Every structure is written in C-alpha cells, then in structure tokens.
C-alpha cells in the first residue's frame, strides 16, 4: 500500500458524510482494545478557537516537558497534521501502517447493516487514538469535530475539558438557537471532570453552567476565574496582554497571532495548562510560559503570507468567526484599503458573512469558488451585483501586481479554500 492508496481509502469514507452518533466508533475501538481508555486526554469543543487553543496548550505542555499528541481538523498544509506529536505530523509510513491495520476492520463492519458506513472522521479518530497510545504520549489533546454530544471524539474519558466559544454554525445538525447549540457542546462535560470555558455569551453560558452543575464538574470561567487584558503595542505583529488568576499574574505576555480572540484563546490555554499540570504535580516556570506562548503558530489565522504586497489569510468560516475578523480589521487597519477574496461552503450563512465584510470601510469584495464538495456556487451572487472571480489563482496574480503599499489583500472564508490559496502562494505561484 502506498501513501496515496492510504489517503484514497480514508477519503473514500467521505461518501457517508457526517453521521452523528457513537455506535460505529465504539464498535471499531472495541476491535482494537480501546486505546482511548489508556490515554490521558484533554477534550476541547467550541464553535471557533479550538485549533488556536490546542496550539497554545500544546506549546505550554511541551514546555513543561510532556510528550503531547494533538488531534485537530481540518488540516491546512497536509492531511498528516491532523494527528501530530509535539507538533510534528504523523509520517506517511506510519499513516499507511494504521490504514493497513484498520482497513480490514472497516470492511468487516461494512458487512453489518447496523455498523456499516463508518465515516472518514470516525476512522481517523480511531487511528489517532491508536497512534497516540502506541507512541506513548503523556497527554493527548483531542479537538471535537462537530458539536460534542454525538461527536465521535466523545468516547473519551478525559482528565480535563474545555469549551472555547459558542456561536451559530452547523444549525442543521446542532440546532437553530444558541442554547440548543450549547447543549450539544455541553455533551463533552463529564461527571466530576473540571471544565474551562472561554468567552461565552450569557445564553450559552447558562446552559453550560447548568450541565456542569448537574455533573458536579468544577467550572473555571473566562473573566471570573481567570482574566486577560489586552495591551496596546507598537511595532509588533500580534498581541500583548496581562493574564491574572486569584493567586498569580503574568504581565506583558506576547502572542504572534493577531486579534483579541487570540488573546482569549491563549488565556484559556494557559488556564487549561495550569490545571492539568497541577493534577500531574508538574510545574511550568514563568519564563517558559512567555516563551511557549510567543512561539506558538497556527496557520491561516490572521496569517501574513506577504508583506509587500500585504496578504493576510484568515479562515473565518462561519458568522461568529467573521464577526471577530471584522472587529480585528477595524481595530488594526482602519486606514487601509482592503481587497477581500471570499469563498465558502453552501452550508454556511454566506449572506450574513458578506454583509459583515461590506460594513468594513474602504473594502472591495470579490466572490469566488474552489475545488471542494459543496463549495459555493457564485453564479447566483453575480446576479445580485456582487463582483465574482471565476479563477481565483489568475485573479490573485493580477491583483497582487496592482496593489499599493497602503492596500491589503485579505483571503477569507472556508478553511478548505484558504488552505488551497496558502499552498498556491507558498509554492511561489
């Protein structure tokens, strides 16, 4: 089996779509003696901010000397990064090894009407558990794929859980209201297991708190049990902030990622790290905290790909993320002219997302599509008078040659789209 064969087998499961429920993941894990039950796990859910929070948390735990597995989605540069150890994606050879292990199990399950049709996400979730167990990681940070309650990662018995944000996304599966969506995210809360929450709205927080109380899960809340205060900074691409709990304070922490939401993600990661390390009777010096946070990088989140012309990538793939992106652009680049190239999936609230970009001053929006299932069809929007771009690659070449020093090219929308553009630019095209 080649690496391409292995990927083809994994992607071949996409035809089964998203199928919430734990019956298939439980069945396949039972066949491999439940590696997830032998791991120390931190489980992270949320509408947005999961990836960045995982990245910050991974850096902090590594700085404490731990061997850290991380399971994330989607990928930006290569499929392998979805399961990484100490930030290094699984090798092609090991990915092939785990596909060869799981392929006959999947084929066996497909013969059973009740268990047939294991999805791509379910399969790679199980593979990640096996990989982390066999490689003897000290801790595995597991990012929820969709929702929480019925997500395939929710088979874990974690040491600690976290919920970053709750906003509108995947309403067809999670519910139309914030309380309904919050109820799905709250599904990861376990009896007696500590929970850290990010900057949640009051409606969402009320649901989370109710579930945490029912399960006697100690809750550590943003702006109650830990605080982050952004500071103004000059000549630094990123954010500077103070972090404080009831018994300690860090002044002037720096992160290289831009946006107040990244300050919230970093603060939440630091609180998670402090709690987890305390559980394991380990510690982290202040110097290592400063270094770990500043060195953390997560691609396609207000990422600068070029300084001349200034090209910024941000995977604002739903309305909640787009709100934060627009806030950041208003705060940082109010005096700049912005060319915004946008593409999304059909399942997203595209009209609301576009309305938010339109409210930015000095901004021209260009819609495009890309090679991906359910990518947005732009023909309907061209009828509404919006500028559309049939070939984003050709348009990028043209616009980048025309831009002045006070202009910004923003590429945003679907993370799948942004990752394709990122590869195109990084490859020097």
N, C-alpha and C positions, 0 to 999 in steps of 0.2 A: 504494500500500500504506500503510495506517495503522499506527500503533504496535501497536494491538490485533491487527491482522492478522499482524504480525510475531511477536508473542508467541504467538498461536494456532498459527502454523506451528512455532515452536520446541517448544511444549508438545505439539504433535501427535506428536512423535517419542517421547514418553513410553511409548507403547504397545509399544515394542520393549524396554522395561525396561533392566536393566543387563546388558551383554553384554561381559565382559572380552575383551580382545584388541586388537591394534593394526592389523589389516588394513584396517578401514574408515577410521580416522583417517589412516593413511598414504596411502590412496588419494585422499582428498579434499584433503589437504595437497599431494599431488603435482600436483593440478589447479591449485593457486594458487601453485606455485613455492616451496613450503616456507618460509614466513615465519619459522617457529620456528628455522630454522637460521641466521637472520641476527640473532637476538636474544641478548643477554647475559642468562642465566637463572639464578635460584636456585630449586631444586626442593625442596619441603617435603612430607614424608609424616609419618604418625603416626596413632594411634587418636584421640587428643584433643590439644587445644592448638595445632592447626595455625593456626586463624583468629587467635587472640590473638598467636601468634608472628609471623605475617605482618604483623599490625597494628603490633606493636612494631618489627619490622625495617623496614617501610615508613617509619615515622616517623624512624628513625635515618638511613636512606639519604637521605631527603628533607632532613634537617637538614644532610647533607654536600653538598647542592646538586644531587643527582641527580633526574632525572625518572623516577618509579617507577611501572611498571604492576603491578597485582596481580589475580590470578585466584583467586577463592575460592568456596566453597559451604558450606551453602546460603545464601540471602540472608535478611536479617531485615526490612528495610524495603521494598526494591524490587528487582525482578529485575535491574535495571541495575547494581546494586552488585557483581554477580559479576565484572564486568570494569571496573576503575577505574584511573585515572591520577592519581597524587598524592592518592589518597583520594576523588577525585570520580568518581562512577559515569558510565558511558557515557551520552550523551544519547539521548533517544528517537529523534531524527532519525538519528543515526549507527548505532543498533541496526537501524533499518529499512534503512539503506544496506547493512549487512553481511548481513542476511537476504536482501535482493534479489540480492546477489552470490552467496550460497551456495545459494539455493533451486533454481535450475536444475541445479546440480551434484549436489545431493541427489536430485533427480528422475531424473537420468541414472543415478546409481548404483543407484537402486531398480529399474532395469530389468535389472540384472546380479545373477543369483542369488547369486553369491559375495560381492558388496559391498552388497547390499540391506539396508535396515534400520538405517541409521546412527542412533544414539540421540541424545537431547537433549544429554546431557553431551558426547558426541563432537563434535556440531555446534558447541556454544558454545565448546568448547576450541579448535577450529579458528578460529572467529570472533575469539576473544580474541587468538590469535597474529597474525592479520591486522591487527587494530586496533592492537596494541602496535607492530607493525613500521611501519605507516603513520604512526603518531603519533610515531615516532622516540623511544621511551623509552630511557633509558640502561640500565635493567635491568628485567626482568620477574620478579616473584616468583610462581611457579606452585604452587598448592596441589593435591596429589593428591586425586582424587575418592574412590577406593576402592582400598585395598591399595597397589599400587605397580607391581609387575612387569607386570601386564597392564592397568594403568590407561591411559586414552587420553593423559594428560599425559606418559607415559613415552616419548614420541617425541623429547623434548628432549635437547639436548646441553648440559648445564648447566656453569656455571663453579664451582658450589658446591651441595652437597646438605645436607639436614637431616632428621633423624628425631626427632620430638618425644617421643612416648610409644608404648608398645605394650601394648594390653590386649585383652580379649575383645569383639569386635564383628564382625558380618557373618561369623560362623563358617561359614555355608552356602557362602560363596564363598572365604573365606581360610584355612579350616582350623580344627580344633577345639582345637588346643593353641597355647600362646604361641610355641613355636619355629616352628610352621607359619605362624602369622600374621607373625612376624618375618621369615621367609623371603620372604614376599610384599612386605613393606615394604622389605626389603633390595634389592628389584629396581630401586630407583632409583639405587643406588650404581653409579657409572661408573668405568671404568679411569682411575686416576691423578687423579680429581677429589676434592678434600677433602670430608670429611663431618663435620658437627657433630651430636652426639646429645644428647638431653635426659636426663631421669631415667628410665632404663630398668631393668627387673628383670634379675637375673643371667642367667636363661634366655634372655631376648630379646637381651640384650647379647652373649652368647656367639655367637649366630647372626649378628648384625650384624658383630661383630668378625671372624668367620671370612670373611664375604663381602668385607669391606673389605680384609683381608689378601690374599685371592686377587686382588683387583683393584688392589692397591697404592694404595689410597685412604687418604691420611693422615686419621686419625680424631682428632677433638677431643671428649673426653668430659666430661659433667657430673660435677663433683666430682673430676675428675682433672686436666683441662687448664684448666678454669675452675670457679669456685666461687661460690655465692650463699648468703648467711647472712641469714635474716630477723631483723629487729629489732623489739622491742616499740614500739608507738606509741600515742599518745592523741590524741583529737580530730581524727582523720584517717581518712576513709573510703578505704581502700586498704592498701597495704603499703609498708614501708620496709625496705631491705636493703643489705648490702655486697656488692660484686662484686669478685672478685680473679682474676688470672691470674699466671703466673710473673713477669711484669715490670711489672704495674700494678695499682692498686687504686682503686675508687670507693667512697666511704663515704656512707651515707645516701641512696642512690637511692630515689626515690619513684615509685610507680605508682598510678593511681587505681582499678585493678581489684583486687578483694578475693580473697585466697586464696593459700596457699603455692604452689600450682601455677602461679599467675600470676607469682610471683617466678621460678620455674624457666623459664617461657616468656620472660620479659623478659631473663633472663640468657643464655638460648640465642640470642635475637635479637641481643643485644649482641655475643656471640662471632661469630655469622654476619656481622654488620656489620663488625666489626674485620677479619676475614679477607678479606671481599670488598673493602673499601676499601684494604687493604694490596695486594691483587692489582692494583687500578686506580691505585695510587700516589696515593690520596687520603687525607685525614685528617678527623678529627672532634674538635673541642675538647671538653674535659670539660664545659664549661658547656652545650654543645648536646646532649650525651648526657643530662644531667639533665633538660633541658627537653623533649627529644623523648620520653623515657620517661614523664614525668609527664603530658604532654599526650595520650598515646595513649588512645584509647577504642575499645572493641569491644562492641557491644550484646549484651544477653541473657546476659552472663556476670557473675553476681552483681550485676546492674544494679538500682539503686534507681529505681523509677518514681514512688514517692510516699513522702514522709517521715511524713505523718500522714493515714491510717494508713501504716505502713511496709510497702511492697510491693516484694518482691525477685523478679526474674526470673533464672532460670538454666537454660540449655539442657543439662541433664545427660541426654543422650540414650542413654547406654549404662551398663553396670555400672561401668566404670572411672571415668567422669565422675561417677557418683552417689557412689562412694566418696569422691572429693575434695570434693564438695558437702557430704556429711555431716560430714566432718572440719572443714571451714570453719565450718559451723553450730555444731558442738560447741565450737570454739575461740572463736567470736565472740559467740554468742547462747545460751549455756548457761542463762541465767536468764530467757529469753523463752518465751512460749507461741507455738507455731507452727501455723498452718493451712496445710497443704500441698495444693495443687491439682495433680494429676498426670495427664498423658495421654501416650501413647506409640504407637509403631507396633507392629503384630502381630509383626514380625520381631525384636523386642528381647526380652531376658531380663527380662520385666516382673516376675515373681515375686521374683527376686533383688533388683531395684532397689527394689521396695516393701518388702522385708524390711529393707533398709538404712535406709530412711526410718523404719520402725517402731521402729528402735533409738534414734532420737532422743528424748530426754526431752521431755515436755510438748508432744507433737506429735499433731495430728489429721490423718489423710489422707483426701482426697476424690478419687475417680477420676472422670474424665470422658472424653469422646471429642470429636473435632473433624472438620471438613470436610477430609478428605485421603484419598487412596487408601491402603488398608491401615492406617487408623487403628484403634486397639484397640477391640474390642467389649467394653463394660463389663458386659454382662448376666451373663457367667459369674462375674465378681468379686462382683456383688451377692449371688449365691447363697452366696458364701463369707463373707458377713457384713461386707464392706467397704462403707463409705459411698460411694455413687455419685451423680453430679450429671448429670442429663440435659442441662441447658443451662448451660454454664459462664458465659455472659455474664450471665444472670439471677442466678446464684449469686454472682458477683463483686459485683454491685450490692448484694445483701443483706448479704454478709459484711463488706464494707468499711464499712457503716454501723454495724455492731455492735462492731467491733474497738476495744480499749482501747489506751492508749499503750505498754503493755509487751507487745503482741502483734504478731506478724509474719505477713503473708500471703506465702507462698512459692509461686511458679508455676514448675513444672519439668517435665522430660520432653523430649519431642520438640522440636527446634528449630523445626520447622514449626508446632507448637502454640504454643510460646512467642511466635513472631513474630506469630501471629494475635492473641493476647492483648495483645501490646505495641501493635499498631496500634489495637485497641479502646480501650485505656486512653489512649494518646496522643491519640486523636481526641476525648477528653473524654466518652466514653460511660460 
